[in-house]
Amino acid sequence: MNRFLLLISFLSGSLAVNAQTISEGTTELGISGFVDFASADDTTVQADLSWGRFVRDYWELGARSGVASSDSITRFRAGVFTEYHFELDRTFLPFVGVSLNILAADVDLPGPGGARGSESAISTGIELGAKGFLSPSVALSGGLVLELASQEIFLDRNNVDDHDLRLQIGLRYFF
């Protein structure tokens, strides 16, 4: 119990840092992703790399690329995004984001009737998330992402779908 209280105290103190870097002209580098243990292959891993610039205080525009992989699918992504941050206090910043992406995937689902082949799609995404600052230039991020694609390109439990809902976590660096 004492270790648990010590951990909570440490994390609370770690997040007690002012987010002084969320102003016009600031650049952000980010890495984010997820691991899905409930996909058709039991595990799907996705990693994204992003670069953004704050064009106004709390408003960011940027580019993102990434890859997702499992036994049955390999998907590549390239796109643009925007995020708007809401100032509640200067250590915890909720945000809403929108993205536009080009996706390309190689799909090979096992079994009868399993999807096979290469597919390309355009997708739009909406993200609701928050950033918690560990230092003035480093933040942990987390968000709920809904992505809708023009083709069936996202691996689901038993098939391939044209939409994806996921929790994504990441680390952001500001300079």
MIMAR-876415 format. One record per residue (C-alpha): residue in three letters; x, y, z. Coordinates in steps of 0.001 Angstrom, whole numbers, plus 500000, padded with zeros to 6 digits. Layout:
MIMI; ALA; X; Y; Z
...
//
This chain:
MIMI; MET; 500000; 500000; 500000
MIMI; ASN; 502843; 502415; 500827
MIMI; ARG; 504467; 501738; 497444
MIMI; PHE; 501178; 502497; 495713
MIMI; LEU; 500853; 505839; 497564
MIMI; LEU; 504475; 506643; 496775
MIMI; LEU; 503874; 505919; 493072
MIMI; ILE; 500740; 508118; 493004
MIMI; SER; 502637; 510935; 494749
MIMI; PHE; 505520; 510649; 492273
MIMI; LEU; 503210; 510685; 489239
MIMI; SER; 501241; 513650; 490616
MIMI; GLY; 504462; 515543; 491212
MIMI; SER; 505765; 514596; 487775
MIMI; LEU; 502701; 516055; 486098
MIMI; ALA; 502886; 519290; 488120
MIMI; VAL; 504811; 521032; 485355
MIMI; ASN; 503583; 524065; 483439
MIMI; ALA; 502946; 523556; 479765
MIMI; GLN; 504663; 526774; 478793
MIMI; THR; 505554; 525428; 475373
MIMI; ILE; 502065; 525345; 473826
MIMI; SER; 502353; 528707; 472112
MIMI; GLU; 502619; 529973; 468568
MIMI; GLY; 505886; 528939; 466923
MIMI; THR; 506468; 525824; 469055
MIMI; THR; 507349; 522592; 467222
MIMI; GLU; 506217; 519154; 468419
MIMI; LEU; 507686; 515731; 467608
MIMI; GLY; 505595; 512752; 468616
MIMI; ILE; 505576; 508996; 468622
MIMI; SER; 502342; 507158; 469350
MIMI; GLY; 500687; 503848; 468779
MIMI; PHE; 498722; 500965; 470178
MIMI; VAL; 498701; 497231; 470597
MIMI; ASP; 495392; 495483; 469823
MIMI; PHE; 495140; 492068; 471477
MIMI; ALA; 491639; 491393; 470068
MIMI; SER; 492310; 491431; 466320
MIMI; ALA; 491869; 488516; 463919
MIMI; ASP; 495531; 487586; 464466
MIMI; ASP; 495334; 488015; 468236
MIMI; THR; 497779; 490970; 468133
MIMI; THR; 498110; 494028; 465886
MIMI; VAL; 500766; 496676; 466534
MIMI; GLN; 500670; 500219; 465161
MIMI; ALA; 503274; 502999; 465460
MIMI; ASP; 502987; 506580; 464177
MIMI; LEU; 505555; 509361; 463968
MIMI; SER; 504304; 512951; 463823
MIMI; TRP; 505688; 516442; 463386
MIMI; GLY; 503598; 519525; 464117
MIMI; ARG; 503904; 523284; 464486
MIMI; PHE; 501695; 525536; 466585
MIMI; VAL; 500408; 528171; 464153
MIMI; ARG; 498580; 529948; 466995
MIMI; ASP; 498526; 529450; 470741
MIMI; TYR; 496996; 525983; 471392
MIMI; TRP; 496367; 525246; 467654
MIMI; GLU; 498688; 522785; 465903
MIMI; LEU; 499029; 521716; 462252
MIMI; GLY; 501226; 518804; 461247
MIMI; ALA; 502062; 515651; 459292
MIMI; ARG; 501993; 512028; 460418
MIMI; SER; 503193; 508715; 459005
MIMI; GLY; 502985; 505232; 460397
MIMI; VAL; 502760; 501508; 459998
MIMI; ALA; 500488; 498801; 461432
MIMI; SER; 501341; 495130; 461299
MIMI; SER; 499983; 491715; 462208
MIMI; ASP; 500165; 488240; 460670
MIMI; SER; 497400; 489092; 458172
MIMI; ILE; 497872; 492781; 457361
MIMI; THR; 500576; 495372; 456858
MIMI; ARG; 499233; 498924; 456557
MIMI; PHE; 501114; 502145; 455842
MIMI; ARG; 499815; 505650; 456516
MIMI; ALA; 500773; 509190; 455500
MIMI; GLY; 498669; 512233; 456242
MIMI; VAL; 498077; 515607; 457815
MIMI; PHE; 496427; 516529; 461109
MIMI; THR; 495333; 519443; 463226
MIMI; GLU; 494812; 519589; 466999
MIMI; TYR; 493240; 522267; 469142
MIMI; HIS; 494128; 522269; 472873
MIMI; PHE; 491933; 523550; 475707
MIMI; GLU; 493596; 525180; 478695
MIMI; LEU; 492098; 523808; 481922
MIMI; ASP; 495303; 524127; 483871
MIMI; ARG; 498835; 524234; 482544
MIMI; THR; 499772; 520628; 483337
MIMI; PHE; 496891; 518743; 481722
MIMI; LEU; 495720; 519806; 478256
MIMI; PRO; 492723; 518134; 476625
MIMI; PHE; 492599; 518367; 472838
MIMI; VAL; 490464; 517525; 469847
MIMI; GLY; 492092; 516500; 466584
MIMI; VAL; 491132; 515852; 462973
MIMI; SER; 493229; 514031; 460353
MIMI; LEU; 493200; 513218; 456649
MIMI; ASN; 495276; 510194; 455572
MIMI; ILE; 496256; 508047; 452618
MIMI; LEU; 496426; 504340; 453557
MIMI; ALA; 497904; 501373; 451697
MIMI; ALA; 497613; 497795; 452934
MIMI; ASP; 498511; 494246; 452010
MIMI; VAL; 495851; 491905; 453394
MIMI; ASP; 495967; 488109; 453650
MIMI; LEU; 493240; 486818; 455989
MIMI; PRO; 493405; 483035; 456490
MIMI; GLY; 490486; 480703; 456002
MIMI; PRO; 487737; 480342; 453408
MIMI; GLY; 486437; 483675; 452189
MIMI; GLY; 489358; 485529; 453759
MIMI; ALA; 490273; 488833; 452140
MIMI; ARG; 493495; 488889; 450118
MIMI; GLY; 495332; 491484; 448072
MIMI; SER; 496462; 495076; 448180
MIMI; GLU; 494156; 497945; 449031
MIMI; SER; 494463; 501731; 449120
MIMI; ALA; 492122; 504168; 450814
MIMI; ILE; 491639; 507707; 452010
MIMI; SER; 490612; 508092; 455627
MIMI; THR; 489486; 510818; 457983
MIMI; GLY; 489980; 510604; 461702
MIMI; ILE; 488669; 512330; 464805
MIMI; GLU; 490610; 512182; 468077
MIMI; LEU; 489672; 513232; 471604
MIMI; GLY; 492632; 513171; 473939
MIMI; ALA; 494815; 514830; 476545
MIMI; LYS; 498475; 515603; 477163
MIMI; GLY; 500022; 515428; 480633
MIMI; PHE; 503340; 517247; 480957
MIMI; LEU; 506270; 515475; 482616
MIMI; SER; 508551; 518484; 482016
MIMI; PRO; 508140; 521774; 480142
MIMI; SER; 509178; 520012; 476922
MIMI; VAL; 507879; 516413; 477309
MIMI; ALA; 504297; 515175; 477587
MIMI; LEU; 502492; 511844; 477691
MIMI; SER; 499470; 511767; 475404
MIMI; GLY; 496448; 509555; 475142
MIMI; GLY; 493388; 509644; 472956
MIMI; LEU; 490349; 507893; 471590
MIMI; VAL; 490550; 507795; 467773
MIMI; LEU; 487732; 507084; 465315
MIMI; GLU; 488918; 506631; 461737
MIMI; LEU; 486671; 506154; 458688
MIMI; ALA; 488127; 504948; 455371
MIMI; SER; 486899; 504863; 451777
MIMI; GLN; 487739; 501117; 451544
MIMI; GLU; 487798; 498134; 453909
MIMI; ILE; 491377; 498444; 455164
MIMI; PHE; 491248; 498011; 458982
MIMI; LEU; 491623; 494547; 460504
MIMI; ASP; 488791; 493569; 462870
MIMI; ARG; 488172; 490381; 464854
MIMI; ASN; 486972; 488267; 461914
MIMI; ASN; 487273; 490461; 458820
MIMI; VAL; 488423; 493755; 457335
MIMI; ASP; 486342; 496924; 457963
MIMI; ASP; 486175; 500496; 456693
MIMI; HIS; 486303; 501975; 460211
MIMI; ASP; 488489; 501702; 463284
MIMI; LEU; 487998; 502800; 466907
MIMI; ARG; 491103; 502652; 469105
MIMI; LEU; 492855; 504002; 472176
MIMI; GLN; 496246; 505430; 471312
MIMI; ILE; 499071; 506474; 473649
MIMI; GLY; 502198; 508431; 472906
MIMI; LEU; 505050; 510661; 473926
MIMI; ARG; 505387; 514256; 472660
MIMI; TYR; 508511; 516420; 472678
MIMI; PHE; 508258; 520230; 472320
MIMI; PHE; 510990; 522621; 471198
//
